[in-house]
């Protein structure tokens, strides 16, 4: 059940990332990295169990980066982090 919810959250986040406009170079880099990570997970090209530490760290960094300028993105990322935590990652 939790994996299904995580997949739904990843799809939602991917859609949000696609709609987010880049405002500066660093935001563009963070968006690009997240888009790649989430895209691989959504397409199931990567298994979350294999890269959960790196993904969790990148998502945590992104929450802080987007908090002020992109609060919806920050909230979506936090939901994924919460879901990962419930799954034991």
PyMOL Python script that loads the backbone (N, CA, C, O; Angstrom):
from pymol import cmd

cmd.read_pdbstr("""\
ATOM      1  N   UNK A   1       0.828  -1.202   0.000  1.00  0.00           N
ATOM      2  CA  UNK A   1       0.000   0.000   0.000  1.00  0.00           C
ATOM      3  C   UNK A   1       0.863   1.253   0.000  1.00  0.00           C
ATOM      4  O   UNK A   1       0.602   2.192  -0.753  1.00  0.00           O
ATOM      5  N   UNK A   2       1.887   1.268   0.842  1.00  0.00           N
ATOM      6  CA  UNK A   2       2.734   2.448   0.945  1.00  0.00           C
ATOM      7  C   UNK A   2       3.526   2.675  -0.351  1.00  0.00           C
ATOM      8  O   UNK A   2       3.748   3.816  -0.757  1.00  0.00           O
ATOM      9  N   UNK A   3       3.950   1.578  -0.994  1.00  0.00           N
ATOM     10  CA  UNK A   3       4.678   1.718  -2.256  1.00  0.00           C
ATOM     11  C   UNK A   3       3.794   2.340  -3.332  1.00  0.00           C
ATOM     12  O   UNK A   3       4.256   3.154  -4.131  1.00  0.00           O
ATOM     13  N   UNK A   4       2.522   1.954  -3.346  1.00  0.00           N
ATOM     14  CA  UNK A   4       1.588   2.519  -4.315  1.00  0.00           C
ATOM     15  C   UNK A   4       1.409   4.016  -4.059  1.00  0.00           C
ATOM     16  O   UNK A   4       1.396   4.812  -4.998  1.00  0.00           O
ATOM     17  N   UNK A   5       1.273   4.393  -2.802  1.00  0.00           N
ATOM     18  CA  UNK A   5       1.122   5.807  -2.436  1.00  0.00           C
ATOM     19  C   UNK A   5       2.383   6.587  -2.816  1.00  0.00           C
ATOM     20  O   UNK A   5       2.298   7.713  -3.308  1.00  0.00           O
ATOM     21  N   UNK A   6       3.545   5.985  -2.586  1.00  0.00           N
ATOM     22  CA  UNK A   6       4.798   6.632  -2.956  1.00  0.00           C
ATOM     23  C   UNK A   6       4.843   6.848  -4.465  1.00  0.00           C
ATOM     24  O   UNK A   6       5.243   7.917  -4.925  1.00  0.00           O
ATOM     25  N   UNK A   7       4.442   5.860  -5.227  1.00  0.00           N
ATOM     26  CA  UNK A   7       4.437   5.987  -6.690  1.00  0.00           C
ATOM     27  C   UNK A   7       3.520   7.132  -7.120  1.00  0.00           C
ATOM     28  O   UNK A   7       3.867   7.901  -8.016  1.00  0.00           O
ATOM     29  N   UNK A   8       2.358   7.247  -6.490  1.00  0.00           N
ATOM     30  CA  UNK A   8       1.429   8.338  -6.805  1.00  0.00           C
ATOM     31  C   UNK A   8       2.070   9.689  -6.483  1.00  0.00           C
ATOM     32  O   UNK A   8       1.964  10.630  -7.270  1.00  0.00           O
ATOM     33  N   UNK A   9       2.729   9.784  -5.338  1.00  0.00           N
ATOM     34  CA  UNK A   9       3.396  11.028  -4.952  1.00  0.00           C
ATOM     35  C   UNK A   9       4.527  11.374  -5.918  1.00  0.00           C
ATOM     36  O   UNK A   9       4.729  12.542  -6.252  1.00  0.00           O
ATOM     37  N   UNK A  10       5.258  10.365  -6.362  1.00  0.00           N
ATOM     38  CA  UNK A  10       6.341  10.604  -7.313  1.00  0.00           C
ATOM     39  C   UNK A  10       5.797  11.141  -8.636  1.00  0.00           C
ATOM     40  O   UNK A  10       6.383  12.048  -9.227  1.00  0.00           O
ATOM     41  N   UNK A  11       4.698  10.591  -9.094  1.00  0.00           N
ATOM     42  CA  UNK A  11       4.079  11.079 -10.338  1.00  0.00           C
ATOM     43  C   UNK A  11       3.632  12.528 -10.156  1.00  0.00           C
ATOM     44  O   UNK A  11       3.849  13.357 -11.040  1.00  0.00           O
ATOM     45  N   UNK A  12       3.011  12.840  -9.022  1.00  0.00           N
ATOM     46  CA  UNK A  12       2.578  14.214  -8.759  1.00  0.00           C
ATOM     47  C   UNK A  12       3.767  15.166  -8.721  1.00  0.00           C
ATOM     48  O   UNK A  12       3.716  16.256  -9.290  1.00  0.00           O
ATOM     49  N   UNK A  13       4.835  14.749  -8.048  1.00  0.00           N
ATOM     50  CA  UNK A  13       6.016  15.596  -7.968  1.00  0.00           C
ATOM     51  C   UNK A  13       6.624  15.797  -9.343  1.00  0.00           C
ATOM     52  O   UNK A  13       7.046  16.904  -9.677  1.00  0.00           O
ATOM     53  N   UNK A  14       6.676  14.754 -10.138  1.00  0.00           N
ATOM     54  CA  UNK A  14       7.228  14.870 -11.491  1.00  0.00           C
ATOM     55  C   UNK A  14       6.438  15.897 -12.294  1.00  0.00           C
ATOM     56  O   UNK A  14       7.023  16.706 -13.014  1.00  0.00           O
ATOM     57  N   UNK A  15       5.120  15.871 -12.174  1.00  0.00           N
ATOM     58  CA  UNK A  15       4.277  16.843 -12.871  1.00  0.00           C
ATOM     59  C   UNK A  15       4.561  18.261 -12.378  1.00  0.00           C
ATOM     60  O   UNK A  15       4.653  19.190 -13.181  1.00  0.00           O
ATOM     61  N   UNK A  16       4.700  18.430 -11.072  1.00  0.00           N
ATOM     62  CA  UNK A  16       5.031  19.748 -10.501  1.00  0.00           C
ATOM     63  C   UNK A  16       6.380  20.243 -11.008  1.00  0.00           C
ATOM     64  O   UNK A  16       6.528  21.415 -11.354  1.00  0.00           O
ATOM     65  N   UNK A  17       7.357  19.348 -11.051  1.00  0.00           N
ATOM     66  CA  UNK A  17       8.696  19.729 -11.513  1.00  0.00           C
ATOM     67  C   UNK A  17       8.658  20.188 -12.968  1.00  0.00           C
ATOM     68  O   UNK A  17       9.345  21.139 -13.342  1.00  0.00           O
ATOM     69  N   UNK A  18       7.862  19.516 -13.777  1.00  0.00           N
ATOM     70  CA  UNK A  18       7.765  19.880 -15.189  1.00  0.00           C
ATOM     71  C   UNK A  18       7.152  21.271 -15.371  1.00  0.00           C
ATOM     72  O   UNK A  18       7.440  21.949 -16.358  1.00  0.00           O
ATOM     73  N   UNK A  19       6.318  21.695 -14.439  1.00  0.00           N
ATOM     74  CA  UNK A  19       5.645  22.989 -14.549  1.00  0.00           C
ATOM     75  C   UNK A  19       6.405  24.129 -13.885  1.00  0.00           C
ATOM     76  O   UNK A  19       6.036  25.293 -14.045  1.00  0.00           O
ATOM     77  N   UNK A  20       7.447  23.815 -13.153  1.00  0.00           N
ATOM     78  CA  UNK A  20       8.196  24.828 -12.424  1.00  0.00           C
ATOM     79  C   UNK A  20       9.155  25.548 -13.351  1.00  0.00           C
ATOM     80  O   UNK A  20       9.936  24.928 -14.073  1.00  0.00           O
ATOM     81  N   UNK A  21       9.081  26.860 -13.316  1.00  0.00           N
ATOM     82  CA  UNK A  21       9.988  27.671 -14.130  1.00  0.00           C
ATOM     83  C   UNK A  21      11.272  27.928 -13.349  1.00  0.00           C
ATOM     84  O   UNK A  21      11.251  28.182 -12.145  1.00  0.00           O
ATOM     85  N   UNK A  22      12.367  27.856 -14.053  1.00  0.00           N
ATOM     86  CA  UNK A  22      13.669  28.086 -13.450  1.00  0.00           C
ATOM     87  C   UNK A  22      13.881  29.584 -13.272  1.00  0.00           C
ATOM     88  O   UNK A  22      13.666  30.363 -14.201  1.00  0.00           O
ATOM     89  N   UNK A  23      14.303  29.983 -12.075  1.00  0.00           N
ATOM     90  CA  UNK A  23      14.542  31.397 -11.815  1.00  0.00           C
ATOM     91  C   UNK A  23      16.027  31.723 -11.713  1.00  0.00           C
ATOM     92  O   UNK A  23      16.424  32.863 -11.956  1.00  0.00           O
ATOM     93  N   UNK A  24      16.841  30.759 -11.364  1.00  0.00           N
ATOM     94  CA  UNK A  24      18.278  30.991 -11.306  1.00  0.00           C
ATOM     95  C   UNK A  24      19.010  29.695 -11.643  1.00  0.00           C
ATOM     96  O   UNK A  24      18.394  28.636 -11.762  1.00  0.00           O
ATOM     97  N   UNK A  25      20.308  29.788 -11.791  1.00  0.00           N
ATOM     98  CA  UNK A  25      21.102  28.635 -12.217  1.00  0.00           C
ATOM     99  C   UNK A  25      21.025  27.480 -11.217  1.00  0.00           C
ATOM    100  O   UNK A  25      20.840  26.330 -11.615  1.00  0.00           O
ATOM    101  N   UNK A  26      21.164  27.775  -9.930  1.00  0.00           N
ATOM    102  CA  UNK A  26      21.144  26.719  -8.912  1.00  0.00           C
ATOM    103  C   UNK A  26      19.784  26.024  -8.870  1.00  0.00           C
ATOM    104  O   UNK A  26      19.717  24.802  -8.739  1.00  0.00           O
ATOM    105  N   UNK A  27      18.702  26.796  -8.981  1.00  0.00           N
ATOM    106  CA  UNK A  27      17.370  26.195  -9.003  1.00  0.00           C
ATOM    107  C   UNK A  27      17.238  25.279 -10.215  1.00  0.00           C
ATOM    108  O   UNK A  27      16.643  24.205 -10.126  1.00  0.00           O
ATOM    109  N   UNK A  28      17.787  25.701 -11.331  1.00  0.00           N
ATOM    110  CA  UNK A  28      17.769  24.873 -12.533  1.00  0.00           C
ATOM    111  C   UNK A  28      18.499  23.556 -12.326  1.00  0.00           C
ATOM    112  O   UNK A  28      18.044  22.508 -12.783  1.00  0.00           O
ATOM    113  N   UNK A  29      19.634  23.612 -11.637  1.00  0.00           N
ATOM    114  CA  UNK A  29      20.403  22.395 -11.356  1.00  0.00           C
ATOM    115  C   UNK A  29      19.617  21.458 -10.445  1.00  0.00           C
ATOM    116  O   UNK A  29      19.535  20.255 -10.696  1.00  0.00           O
ATOM    117  N   UNK A  30      19.041  22.019  -9.389  1.00  0.00           N
ATOM    118  CA  UNK A  30      18.269  21.205  -8.449  1.00  0.00           C
ATOM    119  C   UNK A  30      17.070  20.586  -9.162  1.00  0.00           C
ATOM    120  O   UNK A  30      16.783  19.403  -8.980  1.00  0.00           O
ATOM    121  N   UNK A  31      16.369  21.381  -9.972  1.00  0.00           N
ATOM    122  CA  UNK A  31      15.223  20.865 -10.721  1.00  0.00           C
ATOM    123  C   UNK A  31      15.649  19.742 -11.659  1.00  0.00           C
ATOM    124  O   UNK A  31      14.986  18.707 -11.738  1.00  0.00           O
ATOM    125  N   UNK A  32      16.742  19.947 -12.359  1.00  0.00           N
ATOM    126  CA  UNK A  32      17.228  18.938 -13.295  1.00  0.00           C
ATOM    127  C   UNK A  32      17.545  17.620 -12.609  1.00  0.00           C
ATOM    128  O   UNK A  32      17.169  16.556 -13.100  1.00  0.00           O
ATOM    129  N   UNK A  33      18.236  17.688 -11.476  1.00  0.00           N
ATOM    130  CA  UNK A  33      18.581  16.480 -10.726  1.00  0.00           C
ATOM    131  C   UNK A  33      17.326  15.763 -10.235  1.00  0.00           C
ATOM    132  O   UNK A  33      17.212  14.543 -10.348  1.00  0.00           O
ATOM    133  N   UNK A  34      16.391  16.534  -9.691  1.00  0.00           N
ATOM    134  CA  UNK A  34      15.159  15.915  -9.197  1.00  0.00           C
ATOM    135  C   UNK A  34      14.345  15.309 -10.329  1.00  0.00           C
ATOM    136  O   UNK A  34      13.797  14.216 -10.186  1.00  0.00           O
ATOM    137  N   UNK A  35      14.262  16.011 -11.449  1.00  0.00           N
ATOM    138  CA  UNK A  35      13.525  15.473 -12.590  1.00  0.00           C
ATOM    139  C   UNK A  35      14.093  14.132 -13.024  1.00  0.00           C
ATOM    140  O   UNK A  35      13.345  13.193 -13.295  1.00  0.00           O
ATOM    141  N   UNK A  36      15.408  14.045 -13.088  1.00  0.00           N
ATOM    142  CA  UNK A  36      16.046  12.781 -13.473  1.00  0.00           C
ATOM    143  C   UNK A  36      15.744  11.685 -12.458  1.00  0.00           C
ATOM    144  O   UNK A  36      15.349  10.581 -12.831  1.00  0.00           O
ATOM    145  N   UNK A  37      15.929  11.992 -11.172  1.00  0.00           N
ATOM    146  CA  UNK A  37      15.671  10.997 -10.116  1.00  0.00           C
ATOM    147  C   UNK A  37      14.233  10.502 -10.167  1.00  0.00           C
ATOM    148  O   UNK A  37      13.976   9.298 -10.191  1.00  0.00           O
ATOM    149  N   UNK A  38      13.309  11.438 -10.184  1.00  0.00           N
ATOM    150  CA  UNK A  38      11.896  11.090 -10.122  1.00  0.00           C
ATOM    151  C   UNK A  38      11.467  10.379 -11.400  1.00  0.00           C
ATOM    152  O   UNK A  38      10.694   9.423 -11.347  1.00  0.00           O
ATOM    153  N   UNK A  39      11.957  10.833 -12.534  1.00  0.00           N
ATOM    154  CA  UNK A  39      11.617  10.193 -13.803  1.00  0.00           C
ATOM    155  C   UNK A  39      12.043   8.730 -13.811  1.00  0.00           C
ATOM    156  O   UNK A  39      11.281   7.864 -14.240  1.00  0.00           O
ATOM    157  N   UNK A  40      13.264   8.451 -13.337  1.00  0.00           N
ATOM    158  CA  UNK A  40      13.737   7.064 -13.288  1.00  0.00           C
ATOM    159  C   UNK A  40      12.864   6.218 -12.358  1.00  0.00           C
ATOM    160  O   UNK A  40      12.572   5.061 -12.660  1.00  0.00           O
ATOM    161  N   UNK A  41      12.450   6.797 -11.229  1.00  0.00           N
ATOM    162  CA  UNK A  41      11.607   6.056 -10.294  1.00  0.00           C
ATOM    163  C   UNK A  41      10.211   5.829 -10.849  1.00  0.00           C
ATOM    164  O   UNK A  41       9.645   4.746 -10.701  1.00  0.00           O
ATOM    165  N   UNK A  42       9.655   6.857 -11.492  1.00  0.00           N
ATOM    166  CA  UNK A  42       8.312   6.744 -12.059  1.00  0.00           C
ATOM    167  C   UNK A  42       8.302   5.684 -13.165  1.00  0.00           C
ATOM    168  O   UNK A  42       7.367   4.891 -13.274  1.00  0.00           O
ATOM    169  N   UNK A  43       9.355   5.688 -13.978  1.00  0.00           N
ATOM    170  CA  UNK A  43       9.448   4.713 -15.076  1.00  0.00           C
ATOM    171  C   UNK A  43       9.973   3.365 -14.589  1.00  0.00           C
ATOM    172  O   UNK A  43      10.086   2.414 -15.362  1.00  0.00           O
ATOM    173  N   UNK A  44      10.288   3.299 -13.303  1.00  0.00           N
ATOM    174  CA  UNK A  44      10.798   2.089 -12.651  1.00  0.00           C
ATOM    175  C   UNK A  44      12.109   1.609 -13.277  1.00  0.00           C
ATOM    176  O   UNK A  44      12.378   0.409 -13.345  1.00  0.00           O
ATOM    177  N   UNK A  45      12.920   2.571 -13.732  1.00  0.00           N
ATOM    178  CA  UNK A  45      14.246   2.242 -14.237  1.00  0.00           C
ATOM    179  C   UNK A  45      15.233   2.075 -13.084  1.00  0.00           C
ATOM    180  O   UNK A  45      16.291   1.467 -13.246  1.00  0.00           O
ATOM    181  N   UNK A  46      14.884   2.613 -11.937  1.00  0.00           N
ATOM    182  CA  UNK A  46      15.707   2.532 -10.735  1.00  0.00           C
ATOM    183  C   UNK A  46      14.841   1.988  -9.608  1.00  0.00           C
ATOM    184  O   UNK A  46      13.665   2.332  -9.495  1.00  0.00           O
ATOM    185  N   UNK A  47      15.422   1.153  -8.790  1.00  0.00           N
ATOM    186  CA  UNK A  47      14.712   0.618  -7.633  1.00  0.00           C
ATOM    187  C   UNK A  47      15.035   1.495  -6.429  1.00  0.00           C
ATOM    188  O   UNK A  47      16.205   1.725  -6.126  1.00  0.00           O
ATOM    189  N   UNK A  48      14.022   1.977  -5.754  1.00  0.00           N
ATOM    190  CA  UNK A  48      14.240   2.898  -4.638  1.00  0.00           C
ATOM    191  C   UNK A  48      15.090   2.281  -3.540  1.00  0.00           C
ATOM    192  O   UNK A  48      15.825   2.989  -2.851  1.00  0.00           O
ATOM    193  N   UNK A  49      14.998   0.971  -3.371  1.00  0.00           N
ATOM    194  CA  UNK A  49      15.797   0.312  -2.350  1.00  0.00           C
ATOM    195  C   UNK A  49      17.299   0.459  -2.623  1.00  0.00           C
ATOM    196  O   UNK A  49      18.106   0.476  -1.693  1.00  0.00           O
ATOM    197  N   UNK A  50      17.665   0.564  -3.899  1.00  0.00           N
ATOM    198  CA  UNK A  50      19.074   0.655  -4.275  1.00  0.00           C
ATOM    199  C   UNK A  50      19.680   2.031  -4.023  1.00  0.00           C
ATOM    200  O   UNK A  50      20.869   2.135  -3.724  1.00  0.00           O
ATOM    201  N   UNK A  51      18.887   3.078  -4.138  1.00  0.00           N
ATOM    202  CA  UNK A  51      19.435   4.438  -4.064  1.00  0.00           C
ATOM    203  C   UNK A  51      18.708   5.304  -3.048  1.00  0.00           C
ATOM    204  O   UNK A  51      18.676   6.526  -3.195  1.00  0.00           O
ATOM    205  N   UNK A  52      18.128   4.699  -2.026  1.00  0.00           N
ATOM    206  CA  UNK A  52      17.304   5.486  -1.107  1.00  0.00           C
ATOM    207  C   UNK A  52      18.103   6.517  -0.327  1.00  0.00           C
ATOM    208  O   UNK A  52      17.585   7.598  -0.048  1.00  0.00           O
ATOM    209  N   UNK A  53      19.350   6.222   0.036  1.00  0.00           N
ATOM    210  CA  UNK A  53      20.131   7.191   0.819  1.00  0.00           C
ATOM    211  C   UNK A  53      20.426   8.444  -0.001  1.00  0.00           C
ATOM    212  O   UNK A  53      20.237   9.563   0.477  1.00  0.00           O
ATOM    213  N   UNK A  54      20.885   8.257  -1.223  1.00  0.00           N
ATOM    214  CA  UNK A  54      21.187   9.398  -2.082  1.00  0.00           C
ATOM    215  C   UNK A  54      19.938  10.190  -2.426  1.00  0.00           C
ATOM    216  O   UNK A  54      19.946  11.421  -2.424  1.00  0.00           O
ATOM    217  N   UNK A  55      18.868   9.472  -2.721  1.00  0.00           N
ATOM    218  CA  UNK A  55      17.614  10.134  -3.062  1.00  0.00           C
ATOM    219  C   UNK A  55      17.073  10.917  -1.885  1.00  0.00           C
ATOM    220  O   UNK A  55      16.649  12.061  -2.042  1.00  0.00           O
ATOM    221  N   UNK A  56      17.083  10.315  -0.710  1.00  0.00           N
ATOM    222  CA  UNK A  56      16.582  10.994   0.486  1.00  0.00           C
ATOM    223  C   UNK A  56      17.392  12.259   0.757  1.00  0.00           C
ATOM    224  O   UNK A  56      16.827  13.295   1.110  1.00  0.00           O
ATOM    225  N   UNK A  57      18.691  12.180   0.596  1.00  0.00           N
ATOM    226  CA  UNK A  57      19.538  13.356   0.811  1.00  0.00           C
ATOM    227  C   UNK A  57      19.234  14.454  -0.206  1.00  0.00           C
ATOM    228  O   UNK A  57      19.118  15.624   0.159  1.00  0.00           O
ATOM    229  N   UNK A  58      19.104  14.083  -1.477  1.00  0.00           N
ATOM    230  CA  UNK A  58      18.813  15.078  -2.517  1.00  0.00           C
ATOM    231  C   UNK A  58      17.438  15.709  -2.313  1.00  0.00           C
ATOM    232  O   UNK A  58      17.265  16.911  -2.512  1.00  0.00           O
ATOM    233  N   UNK A  59      16.469  14.899  -1.919  1.00  0.00           N
ATOM    234  CA  UNK A  59      15.131  15.430  -1.653  1.00  0.00           C
ATOM    235  C   UNK A  59      15.145  16.372  -0.458  1.00  0.00           C
ATOM    236  O   UNK A  59      14.503  17.421  -0.483  1.00  0.00           O
ATOM    237  N   UNK A  60      15.876  15.999   0.589  1.00  0.00           N
ATOM    238  CA  UNK A  60      15.979  16.860   1.771  1.00  0.00           C
ATOM    239  C   UNK A  60      16.606  18.204   1.437  1.00  0.00           C
ATOM    240  O   UNK A  60      16.151  19.245   1.911  1.00  0.00           O
ATOM    241  N   UNK A  61      17.652  18.177   0.620  1.00  0.00           N
ATOM    242  CA  UNK A  61      18.286  19.422   0.188  1.00  0.00           C
ATOM    243  C   UNK A  61      17.318  20.273  -0.635  1.00  0.00           C
ATOM    244  O   UNK A  61      17.285  21.497  -0.509  1.00  0.00           O
ATOM    245  N   UNK A  62      16.535  19.604  -1.474  1.00  0.00           N
ATOM    246  CA  UNK A  62      15.596  20.321  -2.339  1.00  0.00           C
ATOM    247  C   UNK A  62      14.488  20.992  -1.539  1.00  0.00           C
ATOM    248  O   UNK A  62      14.039  22.082  -1.893  1.00  0.00           O
ATOM    249  N   UNK A  63      14.044  20.349  -0.463  1.00  0.00           N
ATOM    250  CA  UNK A  63      12.993  20.952   0.374  1.00  0.00           C
ATOM    251  C   UNK A  63      13.448  22.331   0.843  1.00  0.00           C
ATOM    252  O   UNK A  63      12.718  23.314   0.716  1.00  0.00           O
ATOM    253  N   UNK A  64      14.651  22.388   1.380  1.00  0.00           N
ATOM    254  CA  UNK A  64      15.179  23.667   1.856  1.00  0.00           C
ATOM    255  C   UNK A  64      15.351  24.678   0.743  1.00  0.00           C
ATOM    256  O   UNK A  64      15.107  25.869   0.932  1.00  0.00           O
ATOM    257  N   UNK A  65      15.770  24.207  -0.413  1.00  0.00           N
ATOM    258  CA  UNK A  65      16.018  25.111  -1.532  1.00  0.00           C
ATOM    259  C   UNK A  65      14.710  25.729  -2.059  1.00  0.00           C
ATOM    260  O   UNK A  65      14.685  26.899  -2.440  1.00  0.00           O
ATOM    261  N   UNK A  66      13.643  24.948  -2.076  1.00  0.00           N
ATOM    262  CA  UNK A  66      12.386  25.411  -2.674  1.00  0.00           C
ATOM    263  C   UNK A  66      11.403  26.029  -1.688  1.00  0.00           C
ATOM    264  O   UNK A  66      10.389  26.589  -2.104  1.00  0.00           O
ATOM    265  N   UNK A  67      11.681  25.939  -0.394  1.00  0.00           N
ATOM    266  CA  UNK A  67      10.718  26.386   0.619  1.00  0.00           C
ATOM    267  C   UNK A  67      10.159  27.781   0.372  1.00  0.00           C
ATOM    268  O   UNK A  67       8.947  27.984   0.457  1.00  0.00           O
ATOM    269  N   UNK A  68      11.005  28.721   0.075  1.00  0.00           N
ATOM    270  CA  UNK A  68      10.550  30.103  -0.036  1.00  0.00           C
ATOM    271  C   UNK A  68       9.913  30.422  -1.389  1.00  0.00           C
ATOM    272  O   UNK A  68       8.840  31.021  -1.446  1.00  0.00           O
ATOM    273  N   UNK A  69      10.570  30.024  -2.466  1.00  0.00           N
ATOM    274  CA  UNK A  69      10.099  30.418  -3.797  1.00  0.00           C
ATOM    275  C   UNK A  69       9.100  29.450  -4.427  1.00  0.00           C
ATOM    276  O   UNK A  69       8.321  29.840  -5.296  1.00  0.00           O
ATOM    277  N   UNK A  70       9.120  28.210  -4.000  1.00  0.00           N
ATOM    278  CA  UNK A  70       8.244  27.190  -4.577  1.00  0.00           C
ATOM    279  C   UNK A  70       7.653  26.320  -3.467  1.00  0.00           C
ATOM    280  O   UNK A  70       7.988  25.140  -3.360  1.00  0.00           O
ATOM    281  N   UNK A  71       6.780  26.892  -2.646  1.00  0.00           N
ATOM    282  CA  UNK A  71       6.266  26.141  -1.490  1.00  0.00           C
ATOM    283  C   UNK A  71       5.497  24.879  -1.865  1.00  0.00           C
ATOM    284  O   UNK A  71       5.558  23.892  -1.132  1.00  0.00           O
ATOM    285  N   UNK A  72       4.771  24.881  -2.990  1.00  0.00           N
ATOM    286  CA  UNK A  72       4.047  23.673  -3.391  1.00  0.00           C
ATOM    287  C   UNK A  72       5.014  22.533  -3.673  1.00  0.00           C
ATOM    288  O   UNK A  72       4.766  21.385  -3.305  1.00  0.00           O
ATOM    289  N   UNK A  73       6.103  22.864  -4.322  1.00  0.00           N
ATOM    290  CA  UNK A  73       7.123  21.855  -4.601  1.00  0.00           C
ATOM    291  C   UNK A  73       7.714  21.326  -3.306  1.00  0.00           C
ATOM    292  O   UNK A  73       7.884  20.119  -3.132  1.00  0.00           O
ATOM    293  N   UNK A  74       8.022  22.230  -2.415  1.00  0.00           N
ATOM    294  CA  UNK A  74       8.605  21.856  -1.128  1.00  0.00           C
ATOM    295  C   UNK A  74       7.679  20.915  -0.363  1.00  0.00           C
ATOM    296  O   UNK A  74       8.136  19.932   0.221  1.00  0.00           O
ATOM    297  N   UNK A  75       6.403  21.206  -0.364  1.00  0.00           N
ATOM    298  CA  UNK A  75       5.418  20.362   0.329  1.00  0.00           C
ATOM    299  C   UNK A  75       5.329  18.992  -0.343  1.00  0.00           C
ATOM    300  O   UNK A  75       5.281  17.971   0.343  1.00  0.00           O
ATOM    301  N   UNK A  76       5.307  18.960  -1.667  1.00  0.00           N
ATOM    302  CA  UNK A  76       5.243  17.689  -2.392  1.00  0.00           C
ATOM    303  C   UNK A  76       6.462  16.824  -2.083  1.00  0.00           C
ATOM    304  O   UNK A  76       6.340  15.615  -1.887  1.00  0.00           O
ATOM    305  N   UNK A  77       7.622  17.443  -2.042  1.00  0.00           N
ATOM    306  CA  UNK A  77       8.850  16.705  -1.733  1.00  0.00           C
ATOM    307  C   UNK A  77       8.802  16.191  -0.300  1.00  0.00           C
ATOM    308  O   UNK A  77       9.214  15.062  -0.030  1.00  0.00           O
ATOM    309  N   UNK A  78       8.304  17.006   0.615  1.00  0.00           N
ATOM    310  CA  UNK A  78       8.211  16.579   2.015  1.00  0.00           C
ATOM    311  C   UNK A  78       7.285  15.382   2.162  1.00  0.00           C
ATOM    312  O   UNK A  78       7.552  14.493   2.971  1.00  0.00           O
ATOM    313  N   UNK A  79       6.200  15.342   1.395  1.00  0.00           N
ATOM    314  CA  UNK A  79       5.292  14.193   1.436  1.00  0.00           C
ATOM    315  C   UNK A  79       6.017  12.917   1.008  1.00  0.00           C
ATOM    316  O   UNK A  79       5.803  11.849   1.582  1.00  0.00           O
ATOM    317  N   UNK A  80       6.866  13.037   0.005  1.00  0.00           N
ATOM    318  CA  UNK A  80       7.630  11.870  -0.449  1.00  0.00           C
ATOM    319  C   UNK A  80       8.614  11.434   0.632  1.00  0.00           C
ATOM    320  O   UNK A  80       8.759  10.241   0.901  1.00  0.00           O
ATOM    321  N   UNK A  81       9.288  12.400   1.248  1.00  0.00           N
ATOM    322  CA  UNK A  81      10.211  12.060   2.336  1.00  0.00           C
ATOM    323  C   UNK A  81       9.481  11.371   3.484  1.00  0.00           C
ATOM    324  O   UNK A  81       9.997  10.414   4.062  1.00  0.00           O
ATOM    325  N   UNK A  82       8.283  11.851   3.815  1.00  0.00           N
ATOM    326  CA  UNK A  82       7.484  11.224   4.876  1.00  0.00           C
ATOM    327  C   UNK A  82       7.119   9.789   4.498  1.00  0.00           C
ATOM    328  O   UNK A  82       7.191   8.881   5.326  1.00  0.00           O
ATOM    329  N   UNK A  83       6.729   9.599   3.243  1.00  0.00           N
ATOM    330  CA  UNK A  83       6.373   8.269   2.773  1.00  0.00           C
ATOM    331  C   UNK A  83       7.575   7.332   2.819  1.00  0.00           C
ATOM    332  O   UNK A  83       7.451   6.177   3.227  1.00  0.00           O
ATOM    333  N   UNK A  84       8.736   7.828   2.403  1.00  0.00           N
ATOM    334  CA  UNK A  84       9.953   7.023   2.461  1.00  0.00           C
ATOM    335  C   UNK A  84      10.285   6.651   3.906  1.00  0.00           C
ATOM    336  O   UNK A  84      10.702   5.526   4.182  1.00  0.00           O
ATOM    337  N   UNK A  85      10.100   7.590   4.814  1.00  0.00           N
ATOM    338  CA  UNK A  85      10.371   7.322   6.233  1.00  0.00           C
ATOM    339  C   UNK A  85       9.442   6.230   6.769  1.00  0.00           C
ATOM    340  O   UNK A  85       9.876   5.354   7.516  1.00  0.00           O
ATOM    341  N   UNK A  86       8.166   6.284   6.386  1.00  0.00           N
ATOM    342  CA  UNK A  86       7.218   5.259   6.830  1.00  0.00           C
ATOM    343  C   UNK A  86       7.597   3.892   6.276  1.00  0.00           C
ATOM    344  O   UNK A  86       7.291   2.865   6.883  1.00  0.00           O
ATOM    345  N   UNK A  87       8.263   3.878   5.122  1.00  0.00           N
ATOM    346  CA  UNK A  87       8.684   2.619   4.511  1.00  0.00           C
ATOM    347  C   UNK A  87      10.007   2.122   5.078  1.00  0.00           C
ATOM    348  O   UNK A  87      10.467   1.030   4.745  1.00  0.00           O
ATOM    349  N   UNK A  88      10.609   2.931   5.935  1.00  0.00           N
ATOM    350  CA  UNK A  88      11.855   2.526   6.568  1.00  0.00           C
ATOM    351  C   UNK A  88      13.112   2.981   5.850  1.00  0.00           C
ATOM    352  O   UNK A  88      14.190   2.428   6.071  1.00  0.00           O
ATOM    353  N   UNK A  89      12.982   3.985   4.991  1.00  0.00           N
ATOM    354  CA  UNK A  89      14.143   4.492   4.250  1.00  0.00           C
ATOM    355  C   UNK A  89      14.627   5.785   4.843  1.00  0.00           C
ATOM    356  O   UNK A  89      15.596   6.364   4.353  1.00  0.00           O
TER     357      UNK A  89
END
""", "prot")
cmd.dss("prot")
cmd.show_as("cartoon", "prot")
cmd.util.cbc("prot")
cmd.orient("prot")
